[in-house]
């Protein structure tokens, strides 16, 4: 899996890492998305993630700390993509 990285910016491709038990149910099936918003609290940042294949479209989930995210995602053929 890709290395974890601090300092994501809006538009970055990310994977939300498990555990998913306290997250919205959709994350059990769709782990990949884009950073939709960055929230700064004290000395830490948290991130809202926008999912592509949801109804309604582009549902936002989070916020997640940087430690729950990995930069990039896998495409349908299993290749790891990082922008």
N, C-alpha and C positions, 0 to 999 in steps of 0.2 A: 504494500500500500504506500501511497505517496507520503512524504514526510509532512508532519504538522507544521503549520506556519502561523506566527503571530502577524497581525497587521493586515488583515484582509481589507479590500476596498469594494465599494459598490460595483457590481457586475462580475466579480470574480466567480469562477466555477468552483463549487465546493461539494464535499460529501459530508453529510451529518453522520457522525459515528455513534454506535450503540453505547449504552443501552437505550432502548426506545420505550421502555415501560411507562415513563411519565410524559411522553411526548404525544402529540396528536397521532391518531391511529394510522394516518396516511404514511407516516415515516417508516412503518413496518414494511412498506412496499416500494416507496420512492424515497431514496436517500440522497439523491443528487439534485442540486439547484444552483441558484446564483445568489450572491449577497445582495439583498434588497435595501438594507439600511444598517448603519453602524451607530451604536449607542455608546457614549463614553460616560462611565460612572467611576468617580474617584480615579484610581490609576489603572483601571481595567476597561476593556472594551467588550461589548457583546454585539451579536450579529443576528439580524433577521434574515431568514432565507426564503427565497421565492421559489416555489415548485412549479414546473411547467405543466404537467399533465394532471390537472385537478379541475373539479367543477364546483364552484365557478373557477375560471382560469386564473393562473398565477397566484395561488394561495400563498400567503406569507405565514411562516411558522417561526417560533423562537420567542424570545432571544436566546442565543446559545453563546457560551463562552468559547474563546478560540480553541481550547482543548478538546471541544466536541466536534471540531471541524478538521477536515483534511483538504488540502488544496487539490482541485481537479475532480474528475469522475471517470467512470468507465463507459465506453460506448457499447453499442449492442454486440459488437464482435469481441468485447473483452479487453480492448486496448485502453490504457490509462491516458486521459486527456488532461492537459494543463495548459491554460492560456498564459 
